[in-house]
Amino acid sequence: MTKMIFVSLPVTDLNASIAFYKALGFEQNPQFSDDTGACMVWSEAIYVMVVTHAKWRTFTQRPFPPAGTCASMLSLALESRDAVDAMNRAAAAHGGQADVNPVEDLGFMYTRDLADPDGHMWAALWMDPAAIPAAG
């Protein structure tokens, strides 16, 4: 089996989350979606499962993090700086928040952080590996 990652995120409004992730460029896989969760596909190896709080409770009884906190940030590599900017605009226009942290522009790497409607953090980034400064 190919190595893959499935990220599961509890959400308060499943339909709003589906619309949000579609606006960012994810595709919904209806085979793994129902009224308790949706499989949102980023690539052949990266999937985000947005699930209702009730469905999440079938995974764990651990408490939800307090509102306004951040337990993790996931990063998505994009093809250009313009694509990073477009993802942030889409986040803001579809119930999320753009630029939750200061924009980072290192020349060879450009990053803008966003949050989905439930506050889950994502970094949209572009990087030119050929332009990374030599170590030392």
N, C-alpha and C positions, 0 to 999 in steps of 0.2 A: 504494500500500500504506500502511496505517496505521502510524504510528511505534509501535514496540514495543520492549520490552527483554527479552532472554533472558539470564539469569544462570546460568552453569554452575558447579557446585560439586562437587569431588571428595569422595566419601564412602567410609567404610570398610565400612559395613553398609547396603546399598541398602534392604532391607526396613524396617530401623529408621528410616532417613531418610524413607521414604515415610510411615510411620506418624506420625512426628514432624510433618512438614509438613501432613498431613491434620488432625492435632490442632490445628494453628494456624489452620486454616480454608482451606488450599489444597485444590484438587481435582486429582486425577490425570487426565491426558489419556492414555487407553490407546493412542491412535493413535500417540503419540510416546514410548511406553514399551516396554521389553523387559528382558531379564535383565542388561543392562549400564547401564541408566539409566532415569530416569522424568521425565516432564514434569509439573511441579506448577504449576498455574495459580492465580494470585492474582487477576487481573482480565483483561479483554479485551486489555490491553496489557502485562501483566507475567507472565513465566513464569520458573520456576526449574527448571533441568535438574540433577537430582542424578545423578551418574554414578560408576561404580566407578573405582577407581584405574587399572585396566587401560584402561578407556574414555578416561579423562582423558589417559593417555599417547598416545592417538591425536591429541590436540589439541596437546600440547606436551611437550617433554622437559625443560623447566625444572624445577628442584627444587621439591618441596613446601616450604612455609614450615615452620620448626621448630615443634614442638608448643608451645602457649602463646603464640604470636605472633598478631598480627592485621594483615592486609594491607589490609582494608577493612571497612566496616560499611554495611549496607544498611538503609534505613528504610522502614517500612510505616505509612501513615496509616490510622488507625482512626476509627470514628464516635463514640467516647466514651472517657472516662477508664476506665469500667468495662470496656470492650473491651480496653484496654491491660492492665489488671490481669488479665483473663481469659486473654489471650495469654501473659502471663508464668507464670500458674499452669499452663497447658497445656504450656508449654516444660519446666517443672520436672517435671511428671508424665509426660512422654514422652521422657525420656533427655537433655534439654537442661539448660541452666542459666539460671535467672532472675536478674535484677538483677546482671549481671556488672560493672556500673558503678553508682554512686549514682543513685537516682531523681532526675530533674530536674523540678521543678514551678515554672514561671514564671507560673502563673495562666492565661495565654492559651495555654500549651503544656505538655503533660505527657508525659514520655518515660520509658520503662523499657527497658533494653537486655537482650538475652538472647543465648544462644549455642545453636546446634544441637548434636547429639551429636558432631560433628566439630570444634566450636569456631568455626564460621562465625558471625560476629556480625550481629545484627539489632537495630534500634531500633524498638520499637512506640511510636507517638506519636499523640496527639490534639492538635488545635490549633483554636482559635476565631479565625479571621482578623479578625473584627470587634473583638476585644478586644486586639489587638496595640497596644502603646503607640505613639503618634505619634513619628516620628523628630525628633531635635533636642534 
